[in-house]
Amino acid sequence: MLSRSLRIPSSRISFRSTVLTRSPVTKSIHTGPRPTVTQTLATINRSSATTLTTSGSRLSSISRHFSSSSPASESKESSTMAPVEVQQYDYIVLGGGSGGSGSARRAAGWYKAKTLIVESGRSGGTCVNVGCVPKKMTWNFATVNETLETAKHYGYNVPEGTTIDYKLFKDTRDASIQNLNGIYERNWNREGIDLVHGRARFVEPNVIEVGLNDGTTARYTAPHILIATGGRPNLPTVPGAEHGITSDGFFEIEELPPKIAVVGAGYIAVELAGVMNATNVETHMFIRGEHFLRKFDPMIQKTMTDRYEAAGVKLHRKHQGFKEIKLIRDGKGKDKLIKLINNDGTELEVNELLWAVGRAPEVEDLHLDIPGVKLNPSGHIIVDEYQNTSVTGVYAIGDVTGQAELTPVAIAAGRQLGNRLFGPPELKTSKLSYENIPTVVFSHPEVGTIGLTEPEARQRYGDDKIKIYHTKFTAMYYSVMPAEEKAKNPTEMKIICAGPHEKVVGLHILGLGVGEMLQGFGVAVKMGATKQDFDSCVAIHPTSAEELVTLR
């Protein structure tokens, strides 16, 4: 559950002769990669802010000033406008998602910087609530159904007509996520991080105003402000587009639709279409090209597109867009009916429509024009290699920057920023390298990739400087199944090497279990491993992973 706030007007509370005030925060002169603070700032007296707690639960979601008052002072106060109270911190983090949390915890937990998190939604951000976590749980849910369907080949007598209670699964998944919300907040509380729930906006270059959930406002200032507000799903400008759902709405579904249309060709579209198809939902995918996952290696694009089609996904290639979306009948699951009218005049009726056509940064309400933070044409915040924006003392990480929109990337960038701003001198140049970031698509089957695609490698090194190692085979799990079942479930791998020592500059794999397989190989690629290093590793047999160290 989210913390409940106790709002106490600071000007109305008298503690006899005691006055609780906040010690002033000292700013340092910025040197080196801009900007940094001194250890004095990082270790400033944290008792200057008062936070009410009880039994480990935060009763006040933000520290408040308490001052003594007398009848005379109250009378004077009523006749004159009191100045707006601005509470001071070392570090303000806008957004309590993965990146914001990682940076705040590094600053407060490691370096004792007085830190505030401002979160407008549920703690944990996109990943915990409508992203990685519920997505992977739902992928597991679909994988169970796939296992039931293949169990007969292993001698299991699975009854025909086994039903799926999706509502039960959703409720269980939601309860798990709610528990994670609480874990995030308890971790913040344990490390002395203050939390307010509300929407923030800049009112001065280093001052934010938060519209709190109780209808009031409060102002806060810090020499360092991090923007980690994430992104949101795009909705196209098609008449009637609002009758469909985005990935956020996907996790609100309580009943599986008999028939769904998924619009998009990126990893979100591929993952959610795969889940639907694997749970016996008639799934249509509308893509503008011949293949999906267009930013991935051509091997991944072709094999995965063919795999989905073989598994029963109905692909609408070279789609030219929709003229209109009509809601024929409102409801849930089978009761809902939508008509898709294509620009070419064809029509299709489905029970649900999922838009997976990209994401936009959450920046509109921040009033970034006040500090002067610059955006690129797509609306993302422009940052340098140290996550600095165009304004000294304002930083940005994660989806709001458009840099590798992945949860672990945001966490790593946030921690490095915390090190640089509040850590010891040897960490004042800390930054995240965006080279060789491993990533997995939780499709059916999974896709794993790190490094350059083949076209990228050829462009960077030249055709005569690279060597490609490739294999395609059937994983042992499918060896007991009929030929047609084996054909629908390929495992495929590619290693891209460059230079005379055949340094591994790209690795691309798809198949059963590659999500767990990639992490270790990712370390090897990050360390600069060569093909000879791979070859010198003794294989683990029998596994699919052994192919990567035995390729010829």
C-alpha positions, 0 to 999 in steps of 0.5 A: 500500500502507498504511504498515507500522508499526515498534513500539519500546517507548520505555522499553527503548531506550538511546541512551547519554547522549542523551535525545530528548524532546518540547518542551511545547506551549503553549496559547493563551487562546481569543478570538473564534470559539472556539477559536484558537491563537497563531502560536507554537503553530502554529510550535512546534519540530517536531523534538520528535517523532521519526519514523523514515523510509526512502526516503520511506516511513514506517517508523513510523506515529507518533512515539515517545519514546525515553529512555535507561535503566539496569539500575537504572532498569529494575529500579525500573520493573519493580516499579512501574507506569509512568504512561501515556505521552501524546504531545502534538500541536497538532492531532489529526484523527480520520479520514483521509478527504477532510475530515480530510486537507484540514484536516490538510494545511492545518494542517501544510503551511501553518502548521506545526502538529504534526499527527496523523491517526488512521485506522481503515481505508484512507487516503482514507476513503469517497470514495477507497475506496467512494465518489466515486472507484470510483463515477465509475470504474464510471460510466465503465465503464457509459458505455462500454457505452452508447456501444457500443450507440449506435455503430451509429447512427454507422456503426460495426459493433459485433459482436453478443454483445460480452462484459464482463470485469467482474473485469478492470475491478474489478482495474484500478479497485482498483489505481488506488484502491490507488495513491491510498491511497499518494498520500494517505499520501505527501502526509501524510508530505511535510508532516510529518503523523504517521499511526496506523492504529487506532480512537480513543476519548476517555478525557479531554476532550482525550485520545484512546486509539487501539487500534492494529492491532498490538493495543497502545494509545497515547494522544495529546493536543492542544488541538484535536481534529477529528472527521472519521470519516465515515459508513457505509451503513445496513442495515434491520431486515428479517429476512434483510437481511444477505443483501444488500449496501450501497454498500460491498459493491457495490464488492466485486462481481467478477461482474455479477449477471444480476438485481439489486434496488436499494432506495432513492430517493436519489442512491446508489440512482439512481447504482448502479441506473443503472450496473447497467441500463447494463451489461445487468443486469435492474434493479429499483428499490423506492421508497416514492413515485412518483419518486426523488431527492425532495430535488431539483427536481420537474423532476429527479424526474419526468424522471429517473424517467421516463428510467430507466423508459424505459431499462428499469429496473423501478420498484416504486413506493409500496413498503411494505417487505419482510417477509423476505429469504431466501437461496436459494443463496449464491455470486457473480453468477448463482450467488447467488439471493435471494428478496424477500418483500414485505409485500403478499405478492408475491415476487421472486427476484434474484441480488443485493440492494443496500440504499441506504437512507441513511447513519449517522454513525460515532460509536459507538466514540468515547465522545463522552460523555466530553468531552460532545459533543452529538448530534442525534436522528439521531446526527450531531454538532451543530456551529455555523457554525465547525464547533465542537461543544458542547465547546471544542477539539473540532470536527467536519466532513463526513458525521459532521455530516450537513451536505451530505454531499459530498466537496468540502464536507468538504474546504472545511470542513476547510481553513477550519477549519485556517485559523481555528485555525492561520492568521494573525489575518485568518483567525480568522473563516474558515468555509465558506458552505453556501449555493449548493453545486453537486452532480452525480448521476452517473446516466444521464444526469447531473444537476446542480444548485445553489441553490434548487429551485422550491418552495424559491424560491417559499416564500422569495421568494413566487410573484410574486417569482420567474420560471422559465426552462425548456427541454427538447430533444435533444442533438446527440449523439442527432440521428442516432438514431431517434425512440424513442432520442431520446425516451429521452435528453432534455436539460432545464434550468431557471433560477430567478430572483428579485427585480426584477433576476432574480438566479439563485437556482437552476439545475437541468440534466440530460443528456449532459455536465452534470457538467462543465457545472455547475462554471462556471455554479456560479461564476456563481451563487455570485457572484450572477449575474443572468439579464441576466449569463447573457444577455450571455455569448456562446454557444458553439455547438453545445453543450448549455450554450449553452441556459443563456445563450439561454433566453427 
